[in-house]
């Protein structure tokens, strides 16, 4: 049986997003919200909410227990110092904590993540099983010789 570490991250996130998109509900305000202060527009992907939820689930599984601040740093971006003359260096800005917090709460309600008091959020057994089972199915679908040993 393969684990979430064996499958390519991008493919795993897309596959998990397809699995959990019915359990996550995109809020109405998401049509207007940016994903961070370095961004100019809201996300344009149709399935952004499910993809970000799957990405958060994987990141919590790999890095957990983890809090909203560290996740915000991970989803942050470089903000231009000055857009016209480039007079100062870029600075790192965090991602939207509201989006991260809302998605973590929805994943917690679905039973994939729980909160450990004083430590942050971590993946439950059900969440780990979802990631591992999806990774196993993904590796079987991908016809790549370097991944066949995990199937």
C-alpha positions as CSV (number, residue, x, y, z in Angstrom):
1,X,0.0,0.0,0.0
2,X,1.3,3.4,-0.9
3,X,1.3,6.4,1.3
4,X,0.8,10.1,0.6
5,X,4.6,10.5,0.4
6,X,4.8,8.1,-2.5
7,X,2.4,9.8,-4.9
8,X,3.3,13.1,-6.8
9,X,1.9,16.0,-4.7
10,X,0.0,17.8,-7.5
11,X,-1.7,14.6,-8.7
12,X,-2.6,13.6,-5.2
13,X,-4.1,17.0,-4.4
14,X,-6.3,16.9,-7.5
15,X,-7.5,13.4,-6.7
16,X,-8.3,14.2,-3.1
17,X,-10.1,17.4,-4.2
18,X,-12.4,15.3,-6.3
19,X,-13.1,13.0,-3.3
20,X,-13.8,15.8,-0.8
21,X,-15.5,18.5,-2.9
22,X,-19.0,17.4,-1.8
23,X,-18.0,17.8,1.9
24,X,-16.6,21.3,1.5
25,X,-18.9,24.3,0.9
26,X,-17.4,27.4,-0.6
27,X,-18.7,30.5,1.3
28,X,-20.4,33.4,-0.6
29,X,-17.7,35.8,0.3
30,X,-15.1,33.7,-1.5
31,X,-16.1,35.2,-4.9
32,X,-14.7,38.6,-3.7
33,X,-11.8,37.5,-1.4
34,X,-8.1,37.4,-2.4
35,X,-5.9,34.6,-1.3
36,X,-3.3,37.0,0.2
37,X,-2.3,40.7,0.3
38,X,0.2,40.1,-2.6
39,X,-2.6,39.1,-4.9
40,X,-4.6,41.5,-7.0
41,X,-7.7,39.4,-7.9
42,X,-9.6,36.5,-6.3
43,X,-8.8,33.0,-7.6
44,X,-10.3,32.2,-11.0
45,X,-10.4,28.4,-10.8
46,X,-13.8,26.8,-10.6
47,X,-12.8,24.2,-8.1
48,X,-10.4,26.4,-6.0
49,X,-12.1,25.7,-2.7
50,X,-11.8,21.9,-3.0
51,X,-8.2,22.2,-4.3
52,X,-7.1,24.4,-1.4
53,X,-8.9,22.1,1.0
54,X,-7.1,19.0,-0.4
55,X,-3.8,20.9,-0.3
56,X,-4.4,21.9,3.3
57,X,-5.2,18.4,4.3
58,X,-2.0,17.1,2.7
59,X,0.1,19.9,4.3
60,X,-1.3,19.2,7.7
61,X,-0.6,15.5,7.2
62,X,3.0,16.2,6.3
63,X,3.8,19.0,8.6
64,X,1.3,18.5,11.5
65,X,0.5,19.4,14.1
66,X,0.5,22.9,12.6
67,X,-1.3,26.1,13.2
68,X,-2.9,28.7,11.0
69,X,0.1,31.1,11.2
70,X,2.5,28.5,9.8
71,X,0.0,27.6,7.1
72,X,-0.4,31.2,6.2
73,X,3.3,31.5,5.8
74,X,3.3,28.5,3.5
75,X,0.6,29.8,1.3
76,X,2.1,33.3,1.2
77,X,3.8,35.1,-1.7
78,X,6.4,37.7,-2.5
79,X,4.9,41.2,-2.7
80,X,6.6,43.7,-5.0
81,X,8.4,46.5,-3.1
82,X,7.4,49.1,-5.6
83,X,5.6,48.2,-8.8
84,X,6.9,51.0,-11.0
85,X,10.5,51.7,-10.2
86,X,11.5,48.6,-8.1
87,X,13.2,50.8,-5.5
88,X,13.1,48.3,-2.7
89,X,13.3,44.6,-2.5
90,X,10.3,42.2,-2.4
91,X,8.9,41.3,1.0
92,X,7.2,38.1,2.0
93,X,3.6,38.3,2.9
94,X,1.3,35.6,4.3
95,X,-1.7,34.0,2.7
96,X,-5.3,34.7,3.8
97,X,-5.8,33.3,7.3
98,X,-9.6,33.6,7.0
99,X,-9.6,31.1,4.0
100,X,-7.2,28.7,5.8
101,X,-9.2,28.9,9.1
102,X,-12.5,28.3,7.4
103,X,-11.2,25.4,5.4
104,X,-9.7,23.8,8.4
105,X,-13.0,24.1,10.3
106,X,-14.8,22.4,7.4
107,X,-12.2,19.7,7.3
108,X,-12.6,19.3,11.0
109,X,-16.4,19.0,10.7
110,X,-15.9,16.3,8.0
111,X,-13.7,14.3,10.4
112,X,-10.3,14.6,8.6
113,X,-8.6,16.9,11.0
114,X,-8.8,17.5,14.7
115,X,-7.3,20.2,17.0
116,X,-4.7,19.2,19.6
117,X,-4.9,21.7,22.4
118,X,-1.8,23.9,22.4
119,X,-0.2,22.2,19.4
120,X,-2.3,23.0,16.4
121,X,-4.2,20.9,14.0
122,X,-3.4,17.3,13.0
123,X,-4.8,14.7,10.7
124,X,-7.1,12.0,12.1
125,X,-7.0,8.4,11.1
126,X,-9.8,8.9,8.7
127,X,-8.0,11.7,7.0
128,X,-4.8,9.7,6.8
129,X,-6.7,6.8,5.3
130,X,-8.3,9.0,2.7
131,X,-4.9,10.3,1.6
132,X,-3.2,6.9,1.6
133,X,-6.1,5.2,-0.3
134,X,-6.2,8.0,-2.9
135,X,-2.4,7.7,-3.3
136,X,-2.6,4.0,-3.8
137,X,-5.3,4.4,-6.5
138,X,-3.4,7.2,-8.1
139,X,-0.2,5.2,-8.4
140,X,-2.1,2.3,-9.9
141,X,-3.6,4.7,-12.5
142,X,-0.3,6.4,-13.3
143,X,1.7,4.1,-15.6
144,X,5.1,5.2,-14.3
145,X,7.7,2.6,-13.7
146,X,9.4,4.4,-10.8
147,X,6.1,4.3,-8.8
148,X,5.1,0.7,-9.5
149,X,7.0,-0.7,-6.5
150,X,4.6,1.1,-4.2
151,X,1.4,-0.3,-5.7
